[in-house]
C-alpha cells in the first residue's frame, strides 16, 4: 500500500487509546498520511495518555451543569452515546451540527453519490481528509458496522482512481482507495470531488456505536472540501465558520457555514481576527491564560483549535498552573486532574486582546464516581505532549464558548463572543 508524505493534521494523539469516548473524550488527528498524496506539510507527534486510567473508571459519568452537579440530559446522552439532531441552520450554505453524546463530537450530514444518499461526517478542524467507508469495507471484527457505505454498486458517478491511501489516527486507522464522486454540501453541488473510501477500518470507526460514517477534515489545506467549493465557484472564498452547541443548553443550534460567517450567532463588536501562526496545516493563534481573572503569566503560548478533540490538552507545567488556581483541584499523580463537579472557576483564554471565558460546566467533564455527580469530576483540561512546549490543543471544551471561523486564502482565524 502506498503511503504518501505527511500533511496537514498529521500528528495526533489519543487521550484514551481505547477510544473510550464517554470517559475522557476523543482526539481525532492523523499521525500519518492524509488522502490525495498531499505535499509534505505536517509533523508527527503524540499526547501521552496520562489520565486514561481515571477516565476508564468514569465511563458511565455525566457532564456538569455547574453548581448543581450533572444534568440528567448529559447523563442520559453519555450512557446512550447517540446523536442529538441539530436544528435548522440560520445561514445559507450551512449544515446543522448534530451533538454526539455529551458534547463529545459534532457531526454534519452531506449527500454523496448518484443517486445521492446521506452520510454523517465527524467535523475535524485539524485534519485535511474527507473519507467514508467503502462497500467492501472490513475490520478486525468482520464488517464495518451499521453505517452507510459508498461504491460503484450504490453510485453511478463513483470512479476509483486505483490510488491508495492510509490514515492512522491516535484513536483508530483507515485505509483504502482514492476516488471521485459527487457531493452535495448544504445545497452546493460539487461534481467529481476527490476523497477517500475506506476498505479497512479499525474497530474505533467500524463499531455500531460509532455514530458517523466518515470524517470531514478542514485543516489549512488546499485538499479540503471548503477549498474545493471555493475553486468551483460555489462559494466566494474558502472560509469555514462554526457554532458548536452545548447539549445541556437545549438549543441544538450548532452549524457549520461555508463561504462566510453567520452574523446571527455572534456579537459583531467582539469579533477579532488574527494570523494563523502554524506552518503545518493546523489553525493556531497566540494566547494568554487566566483563572478567575488572574493572569497566569504563561508567556508565548499558542492554541491549536480542533473541533475533533473533546478536551483541552496543555503541557504538564501549564496544566498544573491552571489547576493550582482552581479551588478544590487535585492532581491524580499521573498528570491528570480532578476538580469539584460544582466548580464555579472561570478559566479564560485571550486572543488578540479579546477574552473568552470557559463555562464552568464545560470544565467538569465527567464525575470520578458516576454515583456521585456532585463530588469530584475529571477536568476538561488535561496534560499531555502536544509538540512545542508552549503549544496547547484547544478542543470543544473551549470552542463551545465562542464563534470561530477559518480563512484558507488569508490564512487567518476569527473568534467572537456568542449571542
C-alpha positions as CSV (number, residue, x, y, z in Angstrom):
1,X,0.0,0.0,0.0
2,X,1.3,3.4,-0.9
3,X,1.7,5.8,1.9
4,X,2.1,9.5,1.0
5,X,4.2,12.0,2.8
6,X,2.8,13.7,5.9
7,X,0.4,16.7,5.5
8,X,-1.9,19.0,7.5
9,X,-3.1,17.5,10.7
10,X,-0.6,14.7,10.5
11,X,0.2,14.5,14.2
12,X,-2.5,13.3,16.6
13,X,-2.8,12.0,19.9
14,X,-5.5,10.0,21.7
15,X,-6.3,10.9,25.2
16,X,-7.6,7.3,25.6
17,X,-6.2,4.7,23.2
18,X,-9.2,2.5,23.8
19,X,-11.4,5.2,22.2
20,X,-13.4,5.5,25.4
21,X,-15.4,8.5,24.0
22,X,-17.6,9.0,27.0
23,X,-14.9,8.8,29.6
24,X,-12.3,11.4,28.6
25,X,-13.4,12.4,25.1
26,X,-11.9,11.9,21.7
27,X,-9.0,13.4,19.8
28,X,-9.1,12.7,16.1
29,X,-6.0,13.9,14.3
30,X,-3.9,11.7,12.0
31,X,-0.4,10.6,12.9
32,X,0.3,9.7,9.3
33,X,-0.9,10.3,5.8
34,X,-3.9,12.1,4.5
35,X,-5.8,11.5,1.3
36,X,-4.7,12.7,-2.1
37,X,-1.0,12.2,-1.8
38,X,-0.5,15.7,-0.4
39,X,2.7,17.6,-0.3
40,X,4.6,17.4,2.9
41,X,3.2,19.9,5.4
42,X,2.7,18.1,8.7
43,X,4.8,16.7,11.5
44,X,4.3,13.6,13.7
45,X,3.7,13.6,17.4
46,X,1.6,12.3,20.2
47,X,-0.1,13.1,23.5
48,X,0.9,11.0,26.4
49,X,-2.1,9.1,27.9
50,X,-1.5,10.1,31.5
51,X,-5.1,10.2,32.8
52,X,-6.6,7.3,30.8
53,X,-7.0,5.1,33.9
54,X,-9.1,7.6,35.7
55,X,-11.1,8.1,32.5
56,X,-11.8,4.4,32.2
57,X,-13.3,4.4,35.7
58,X,-15.6,7.2,34.8
59,X,-17.1,5.7,31.6
60,X,-20.6,6.0,32.9
61,X,-20.2,9.5,34.1
62,X,-22.0,12.6,33.0
63,X,-21.3,16.2,32.3
64,X,-21.5,19.1,34.7
65,X,-24.1,21.8,34.8
66,X,-22.1,23.9,37.2
67,X,-23.1,24.4,40.7
68,X,-26.0,21.9,40.7
69,X,-23.8,18.9,39.6
70,X,-24.5,17.0,36.4
71,X,-27.7,17.3,34.4
72,X,-29.9,14.3,33.6
73,X,-29.8,15.3,29.9
74,X,-26.0,14.9,29.8
75,X,-26.1,11.8,31.9
76,X,-28.5,10.0,29.5
77,X,-26.6,11.2,26.5
78,X,-23.3,9.9,27.9
79,X,-24.7,6.5,28.5
80,X,-26.5,6.1,25.2
81,X,-23.8,7.7,23.1
82,X,-26.3,8.6,20.4
83,X,-26.8,11.8,18.4
84,X,-28.9,14.8,19.3
85,X,-30.1,16.3,16.0
86,X,-29.3,19.9,15.2
87,X,-32.0,22.4,14.4
88,X,-32.3,24.1,11.1
89,X,-29.3,26.3,10.2
90,X,-29.9,30.1,10.2
91,X,-27.5,30.9,7.4
92,X,-27.2,30.0,3.7
93,X,-24.6,27.4,2.7
94,X,-24.8,25.9,6.2
95,X,-25.2,22.4,7.7
96,X,-26.6,21.7,11.2
97,X,-24.2,20.0,13.6
98,X,-25.6,17.1,15.5
99,X,-24.2,16.6,19.0
100,X,-22.6,13.3,19.7
101,X,-23.3,12.0,23.3
102,X,-22.5,14.7,25.9
103,X,-20.6,17.1,23.6
104,X,-18.0,14.5,22.6
105,X,-18.1,15.5,18.9
106,X,-20.1,17.3,16.2
107,X,-21.4,15.7,13.1
108,X,-22.7,17.1,9.8
109,X,-24.7,15.3,7.1
110,X,-23.9,15.6,3.4
111,X,-25.2,13.8,0.3
112,X,-22.8,11.7,-1.7
113,X,-23.2,9.7,-5.0
114,X,-25.8,9.2,-7.7
115,X,-28.5,8.8,-6.5
116,X,-27.4,10.9,-3.5
117,X,-27.5,9.4,-0.1
118,X,-26.9,10.8,3.4
119,X,-23.5,10.3,5.0
120,X,-22.8,11.5,8.6
121,X,-19.3,13.0,8.9
122,X,-17.4,14.0,12.0
123,X,-16.2,17.6,11.6
124,X,-12.5,17.8,12.3
125,X,-10.6,21.1,12.2
126,X,-7.2,19.5,12.5
127,X,-7.0,17.1,9.6
128,X,-7.3,17.6,5.8
129,X,-9.0,14.4,4.9
130,X,-12.5,13.5,3.8
131,X,-13.3,9.8,3.8
132,X,-16.3,7.4,4.1
133,X,-16.5,3.7,4.3
134,X,-16.5,1.6,1.1
135,X,-18.9,-1.1,0.1
136,X,-16.1,-3.7,0.5
137,X,-15.1,-2.3,4.0
138,X,-13.9,-4.8,6.6
139,X,-12.4,-4.6,10.1
140,X,-11.0,-6.9,12.7
141,X,-14.5,-7.8,13.8
142,X,-15.6,-8.6,10.2
143,X,-17.7,-5.9,8.6
144,X,-17.7,-2.2,9.2
145,X,-20.8,-1.9,11.3
146,X,-24.2,-0.3,10.8
147,X,-23.1,2.5,8.6
148,X,-23.7,3.9,5.1
149,X,-21.1,2.8,2.5
150,X,-20.1,4.1,-0.9
151,X,-19.0,2.3,-4.1
152,X,-19.8,1.5,-7.7
153,X,-22.7,-0.6,-6.6
154,X,-24.6,2.3,-5.0
155,X,-23.4,5.3,-7.0
156,X,-23.2,5.6,-10.8
157,X,-20.9,8.6,-10.6
158,X,-18.3,6.7,-8.4
159,X,-14.9,6.5,-10.1
160,X,-12.0,4.6,-8.4
161,X,-8.6,6.2,-9.2
162,X,-6.8,3.0,-8.1
163,X,-4.5,5.1,-5.9
164,X,-4.4,4.1,-2.3
165,X,-4.4,6.0,0.9
166,X,-3.9,5.2,4.6
167,X,-4.5,7.4,7.7
168,X,-3.6,6.4,11.2
169,X,-5.2,8.4,14.0
170,X,-4.5,8.3,17.6
171,X,-7.8,6.6,18.1
172,X,-8.1,4.4,15.0
173,X,-7.0,3.9,11.4
174,X,-8.4,3.6,7.9
175,X,-7.1,2.6,4.5
176,X,-8.5,2.2,1.0
177,X,-8.7,3.9,-2.4
178,X,-8.8,7.5,-3.5
179,X,-11.9,8.0,-5.6
180,X,-14.1,10.7,-7.1
181,X,-17.8,11.2,-6.7
182,X,-20.4,13.9,-6.5
183,X,-21.0,15.5,-3.1
184,X,-23.8,17.9,-2.1
185,X,-23.0,20.2,0.8
186,X,-25.8,22.4,2.1
187,X,-27.3,22.5,-1.4
188,X,-24.0,23.1,-3.1
189,X,-23.3,20.5,-5.8
190,X,-19.6,19.6,-6.1
191,X,-19.0,17.3,-9.0
192,X,-16.3,14.6,-9.1
193,X,-14.8,15.6,-5.8
194,X,-11.6,13.6,-4.8
195,X,-11.7,11.9,-1.4
196,X,-11.0,8.6,0.3
197,X,-13.2,5.4,0.5
198,X,-12.0,3.1,3.3
199,X,-11.7,-0.6,2.6
200,X,-10.3,-1.2,6.0
201,X,-11.3,0.5,9.3
202,X,-10.2,-0.1,12.8
203,X,-13.0,-1.0,15.2
204,X,-12.8,2.6,16.5
205,X,-14.6,3.6,13.3
206,X,-16.4,0.4,12.3
207,X,-18.2,-0.1,15.6
208,X,-22.0,0.1,15.6
209,X,-21.6,2.5,18.5
210,X,-19.7,5.0,16.3
211,X,-22.4,7.4,15.1
212,X,-20.7,8.7,12.0
213,X,-19.8,7.2,8.6
214,X,-16.6,9.1,8.0
215,X,-14.6,12.3,8.6
216,X,-14.7,15.8,7.1
217,X,-11.2,17.3,7.6
218,X,-11.0,21.1,7.4
219,X,-7.4,21.9,8.3
220,X,-5.4,24.7,6.5
221,X,-5.0,22.9,3.2
222,X,-5.9,23.0,-0.5
223,X,-7.2,19.5,-0.2
224,X,-10.3,20.3,1.9
225,X,-13.9,20.4,1.0
226,X,-14.2,24.1,1.5
227,X,-11.3,24.8,-0.8
228,X,-12.9,22.6,-3.5
229,X,-16.2,24.5,-3.1
230,X,-14.3,27.9,-3.5
231,X,-12.3,26.7,-6.5
232,X,-15.6,25.5,-8.2
233,X,-17.1,29.0,-7.6
234,X,-19.9,27.6,-5.4
235,X,-18.8,29.9,-2.5
236,X,-17.0,33.2,-2.6
237,X,-14.0,32.3,-0.5
238,X,-12.6,29.3,1.4
239,X,-14.0,30.4,4.7
240,X,-15.5,27.9,7.2
241,X,-17.3,29.1,10.3
242,X,-18.5,27.1,13.3
243,X,-21.0,27.4,16.1
244,X,-21.0,24.2,18.2
245,X,-23.7,23.6,20.8
246,X,-23.7,22.6,24.4
247,X,-26.2,19.7,24.9
248,X,-27.3,20.9,28.3
249,X,-28.4,24.3,26.9
250,X,-31.1,22.5,24.8
251,X,-30.7,24.9,21.9
252,X,-29.3,22.4,19.3
253,X,-28.3,25.4,17.2
254,X,-24.9,24.2,16.1
255,X,-23.9,24.8,12.5
256,X,-21.0,24.9,10.0
257,X,-21.2,27.6,7.4
258,X,-19.2,27.5,4.1
259,X,-18.0,30.7,2.4
260,X,-18.7,33.2,5.2
261,X,-19.9,33.9,8.8
262,X,-23.4,33.6,10.3
263,X,-23.8,37.1,11.9
264,X,-26.9,35.9,13.9
265,X,-24.7,33.7,16.0
266,X,-22.2,36.2,17.5
267,X,-21.7,39.8,18.8
268,X,-20.0,41.6,15.9
269,X,-18.4,44.1,18.3
270,X,-16.4,41.3,19.8
271,X,-15.1,39.8,16.5
272,X,-11.3,39.6,16.3
273,X,-9.1,38.2,13.5
274,X,-5.5,37.1,13.8
275,X,-3.0,35.3,11.6
276,X,-2.5,31.6,11.8
277,X,0.9,31.0,13.2
278,X,1.2,27.4,12.3
279,X,3.0,26.3,9.2
280,X,2.0,22.6,9.3
281,X,-1.7,23.0,8.4
282,X,-3.2,23.4,11.8
283,X,-5.2,26.5,12.8
284,X,-3.2,28.2,15.7
285,X,-3.0,31.5,17.4
286,X,-1.2,33.2,20.3
287,X,-3.0,33.4,23.6
288,X,-2.8,34.2,27.3
289,X,-4.5,32.3,30.1
290,X,-6.2,33.4,33.2
291,X,-8.1,31.8,36.1
292,X,-10.8,33.8,38.0
293,X,-9.5,37.0,36.4
294,X,-5.8,36.4,37.4
295,X,-3.3,36.2,34.5
296,X,-1.2,33.1,34.9
297,X,1.7,34.9,33.1
298,X,2.3,32.0,30.8
299,X,4.4,33.6,28.1
300,X,4.3,33.0,24.3
301,X,1.6,30.3,24.5
302,X,-0.3,29.3,21.4
303,X,-3.5,27.3,20.9
304,X,-4.3,24.8,18.1
305,X,-8.0,24.8,17.5
306,X,-9.6,21.4,17.0
307,X,-13.3,20.5,16.7
308,X,-12.3,16.9,16.5
309,X,-10.9,17.0,20.1
310,X,-13.2,16.9,23.0
311,X,-10.9,18.3,25.7
312,X,-8.2,20.9,26.1
313,X,-4.7,19.4,26.3
314,X,-1.9,21.6,27.8
315,X,1.8,21.0,28.6
316,X,2.3,19.5,32.0
317,X,3.6,22.7,33.7
318,X,0.8,24.8,32.2
319,X,-2.0,22.3,33.2
320,X,-0.6,22.2,36.7
321,X,-0.5,26.0,36.9
322,X,-4.2,26.2,35.8
323,X,-5.4,23.7,38.3
324,X,-3.4,25.2,41.2
325,X,-5.5,28.3,40.6
326,X,-8.8,26.3,40.7
327,X,-10.2,25.8,44.3
328,X,-10.5,22.1,45.1
329,X,-8.5,20.9,42.1
330,X,-6.3,17.9,42.7
331,X,-3.6,16.0,40.8
332,X,-4.0,12.3,40.3
333,X,-0.2,11.9,40.4
334,X,-0.1,10.7,36.8
335,X,-0.6,14.0,35.0
336,X,-4.4,14.1,35.2
337,X,-6.6,16.4,37.4
338,X,-9.9,16.4,39.2
339,X,-12.0,19.4,40.1
340,X,-15.2,19.8,42.0
341,X,-18.2,19.0,39.8
342,X,-19.8,22.1,41.2
343,X,-16.9,24.3,40.4
344,X,-17.5,28.0,39.6
345,X,-14.0,28.6,38.5
346,X,-13.6,30.8,35.4
347,X,-10.8,29.7,33.1
348,X,-10.4,32.1,30.2
349,X,-8.2,32.3,27.1
350,X,-7.4,35.6,25.5
351,X,-6.7,36.0,21.7
352,X,-6.0,39.3,20.1
353,X,-7.0,41.3,23.2
354,X,-10.4,39.6,23.4
355,X,-11.0,37.3,26.4
356,X,-13.2,34.2,26.1
357,X,-14.3,32.6,29.4
358,X,-15.0,28.8,29.5
359,X,-18.3,28.0,31.1
360,X,-17.6,26.1,34.4
361,X,-19.9,23.3,33.3
362,X,-17.5,22.6,30.4
363,X,-14.5,22.3,32.8
364,X,-16.1,19.5,34.8
365,X,-16.1,16.8,32.2
366,X,-17.3,13.6,33.9
367,X,-17.6,12.5,37.6
368,X,-14.9,10.3,39.0
369,X,-17.6,8.3,40.8
370,X,-20.7,8.0,38.5
371,X,-22.8,7.6,41.6
372,X,-21.7,10.9,43.0
373,X,-22.4,13.6,40.3
374,X,-21.8,16.4,42.9
375,X,-18.4,15.1,44.0
376,X,-15.1,15.3,42.1
377,X,-15.0,15.4,38.3
378,X,-12.3,14.8,35.8
379,X,-11.1,18.1,34.5
380,X,-11.8,19.2,30.9
381,X,-8.2,20.4,30.8
382,X,-5.7,17.5,30.7
383,X,-1.9,17.5,30.5
384,X,0.0,16.0,27.6
385,X,2.7,16.4,25.0
386,X,1.4,18.4,22.0
387,X,4.6,19.2,20.2
388,X,6.2,22.5,21.2
389,X,6.5,23.0,25.0
390,X,4.3,26.1,24.7
391,X,1.6,24.7,22.5
392,X,-2.0,23.8,23.6
393,X,-4.5,21.7,21.8
394,X,-7.9,23.5,22.3
395,X,-10.9,21.3,21.7
396,X,-14.6,21.5,22.3
397,X,-14.4,22.4,26.0
398,X,-13.3,25.8,24.8
399,X,-14.9,26.0,21.4
400,X,-18.4,25.7,22.8
401,X,-17.8,29.2,24.2
402,X,-17.0,31.1,21.1
403,X,-18.0,31.5,17.4
404,X,-15.0,30.8,15.3
405,X,-14.0,31.0,11.6
406,X,-11.1,30.0,9.4
407,X,-10.0,31.5,6.1
408,X,-7.7,29.4,3.9
409,X,-6.9,32.2,1.5
410,X,-5.9,34.7,4.1
411,X,-4.6,32.0,6.5
412,X,-6.4,33.7,9.4
413,X,-8.6,32.7,12.3
414,X,-11.5,34.8,13.7
415,X,-13.2,34.5,17.1
416,X,-16.2,36.2,18.5
417,X,-18.4,36.0,21.6
418,X,-21.7,34.1,21.2
419,X,-25.1,35.8,21.5
